[in-house]
Amino acid sequence: MKGMPRMIGILGAACILVMGPVDVSAEVFIDIYAGHAKTDTGKADITGNVGGIAASGDVAYDSSFTVGGRVGGWIGKYFGVGLDVFHFDSDLKNTSIEQGNLGIAFDLMARLPLLANEGMPHGRLQPYVTVGPAIFVSDQKSPGFTDGQSASVGFKGGAGLKFLFTKHFGLFGEYRYTYFKSTQDFETTGFAPTTGEITQRIGTHHFVGGVAIHF
């Protein structure tokens, strides 16, 4: 998958930071997941430097595979923070335009500890919600154009359900929604190249599941 080495590097650095000196009362966790991403039809604006070229309209996107990982910590029973790194594609439907998106989200989290007992005081069953800002780095490839890249600040929010089989291992499922506005410069590669920019509003539904490791 495009962007995988970069995502693994960022997630590895996050693990080192979180697994370093932490409050002994914090419950550190790692979530590893994969799933399906479906990007909504959205509005795109195109401007160019030749004759004031301008166009605006709705564009549709192909669904894609998504994969990622989150490192974080619960402070007490109910509240926590996390760093979530994930990748998904938003290729334009029925075109040869490919777009890969790397997301880095800063999660504020809350959970409800259910089925708690003496051995698992934070609950075996944990419904939870997450919300927070995210940074998105998008790469675009299209025949006849130079490769484009953009970075923007967006949003990620979600809700999930985690079940711990033991104090340290469990499975979870999660729905999350991401949104960001991407503006990329472009340049044609033929004779007398044209330059301009394309702005897209990318809202995506993610359905993921994976493995949870708690320490």
C-alpha positions in Angstrom: 0.0 0.0 0.0 1.2 3.5 -0.8 2.6 5.3 2.2 3.0 2.2 4.3 6.8 2.7 5.2 6.1 6.3 6.3 3.2 5.2 8.4 5.1 2.5 10.1 8.0 4.9 10.9 5.7 7.4 12.5 3.9 4.7 14.5 7.2 3.3 15.7 8.4 6.7 16.9 5.0 7.1 18.8 5.5 3.8 20.5 8.9 4.8 21.7 7.6 8.0 23.1 4.6 6.5 24.8 6.3 3.4 26.1 9.1 5.6 27.7 8.7 7.2 31.1 5.0 7.2 31.8 2.9 7.5 34.9 2.7 4.1 36.5 -1.0 4.5 37.0 -1.6 5.0 33.3 -2.9 2.0 31.3 -0.9 2.0 28.1 -2.4 0.4 25.0 -1.6 -0.4 21.4 -4.3 -0.9 18.8 -3.5 -2.4 15.4 -6.3 -2.4 12.8 -7.5 -2.7 9.2 -10.7 -2.2 7.3 -12.8 -0.4 4.7 -12.8 3.3 3.8 -15.6 4.9 1.8 -15.1 8.5 0.7 -18.3 10.6 0.1 -18.9 12.4 -3.2 -17.5 15.9 -2.6 -16.9 19.3 -4.3 -13.7 20.0 -6.1 -12.4 23.4 -7.5 -9.8 23.7 -10.2 -8.0 26.9 -11.1 -5.3 27.5 -13.7 -2.9 30.2 -15.0 -3.9 30.1 -18.6 -6.9 32.3 -19.6 -8.3 32.2 -16.0 -9.2 28.5 -16.3 -11.7 27.7 -13.4 -14.0 24.8 -12.9 -16.0 23.5 -9.9 -18.1 20.4 -9.5 -18.8 17.2 -7.6 -16.4 14.3 -7.8 -16.8 10.7 -6.7 -14.2 8.5 -5.2 -13.4 4.7 -5.1 -13.6 2.9 -1.8 -10.3 1.6 -0.5 -8.6 -0.6 2.1 -7.4 1.2 5.2 -4.8 0.2 7.8 -3.3 1.8 10.9 -2.3 1.8 14.5 -2.9 3.8 17.6 -0.8 4.2 20.7 -2.1 5.8 23.9 -2.9 5.6 27.5 -5.9 5.6 29.8 -5.6 7.9 32.9 -7.9 6.1 35.4 -11.1 4.4 34.3 -12.8 6.8 32.0 -10.5 9.1 30.0 -7.4 8.8 27.8 -5.4 10.1 25.0 -3.9 8.5 21.8 -1.9 9.1 18.7 -3.5 7.4 15.7 -1.6 6.9 12.4 -3.5 5.5 9.4 -3.5 5.3 5.6 -6.3 5.2 3.0 -6.7 6.0 -0.6 -9.2 8.4 -2.3 -8.7 7.6 -6.0 -11.1 9.5 -8.2 -13.7 7.1 -9.6 -13.5 6.2 -13.3 -10.3 8.1 -13.8 -6.5 7.3 -13.6 -6.0 9.9 -10.8 -4.6 8.2 -7.7 -4.6 9.8 -4.2 -3.0 8.3 -1.1 -3.7 9.9 2.3 -1.6 9.5 5.5 -3.5 10.6 8.6 -2.0 11.5 12.0 -4.7 12.1 14.6 -4.5 13.3 18.2 -7.3 11.5 20.0 -9.1 12.6 23.2 -10.9 9.4 24.4 -13.6 8.4 26.8 -14.7 4.9 27.7 -17.4 3.1 29.8 -15.9 0.2 31.8 -18.4 -2.7 31.8 -18.2 -6.3 33.2 -15.5 -5.2 35.7 -14.2 -7.5 38.3 -11.3 -7.8 40.7 -8.9 -9.0 38.0 -10.1 -6.5 35.4 -11.1 -3.3 37.3 -11.3 -1.3 34.1 -13.9 -3.7 32.6 -13.8 -6.5 30.1 -16.2 -4.8 27.8 -15.4 -1.2 26.9 -17.5 1.0 24.6 -15.6 4.2 23.8 -15.6 7.4 21.8 -12.7 9.4 20.3 -12.5 12.9 18.9 -9.7 15.3 17.9 -7.7 17.2 15.3 -5.7 15.3 12.6 -3.0 16.1 10.1 -3.4 14.7 6.6 -0.6 14.4 4.0 -1.9 13.6 0.6 0.0 12.4 -2.5 -1.6 12.6 -6.0 -0.5 10.9 -9.2 -2.1 11.4 -12.6 -0.8 10.7 -16.1 0.2 13.9 -17.9 0.8 15.8 -14.7 3.6 16.1 -12.2 3.1 14.4 -8.8 1.4 16.6 -6.2 1.4 16.7 -2.5 -0.4 18.6 0.2 -0.6 18.8 4.0 -3.7 20.0 5.9 -5.4 20.0 9.3 -8.7 18.2 9.6 -10.8 16.3 12.0 -11.4 12.7 13.1 -14.1 11.4 15.4 -15.4 7.9 16.1 -16.9 5.3 18.4 -16.0 1.7 19.0 -16.4 -1.4 21.2 -13.5 -3.3 22.7 -13.6 -6.7 24.4 -10.7 -7.9 26.5 -10.2 -11.7 26.7 -7.5 -11.1 29.3 -6.1 -8.1 31.1 -3.6 -7.6 28.2 -5.3 -8.8 25.0 -8.5 -8.1 23.2 -10.3 -7.3 20.0 -12.2 -4.2 18.9 -14.4 -2.8 16.1 -14.6 0.9 15.4 -16.4 3.4 13.1 -14.7 6.7 12.5 -15.2 9.7 10.2 -12.5 11.9 8.9 -12.7 15.2 7.0 -10.1 17.5 5.5 -9.6 20.0 2.8 -6.8 19.3 0.4 -5.2 21.9 -1.9 -2.6 20.7 -4.3 -0.6 22.5 -7.0 -0.4 20.8 -10.4 1.6 21.2 -13.6 1.1 19.5 -17.0 4.2 17.6 -18.4 3.6 18.3 -22.1 4.7 21.2 -24.3 4.0 24.7 -22.8 3.0 23.3 -19.4 0.0 24.7 -17.6 0.1 25.2 -13.8 -2.8 25.6 -11.3 -4.3 24.0 -8.2 -7.1 21.7 -7.3 -9.0 21.9 -4.0 -10.9 18.9 -2.7 -13.1 18.4 0.4 -12.6 14.8 1.5 -15.0 13.3 4.0 -14.5 9.5 4.6 -16.3 6.8 6.6 -13.9 4.2 8.0 -15.1 0.7 9.3 -12.2 -1.0 11.0 -11.4 -3.8 13.4 -8.3 -5.2 15.0 -6.2 -6.3 17.9 -5.8 -4.5 21.2 -2.7 -4.9 23.5 -2.8 -3.4 27.0 0.1 -3.0 29.4 
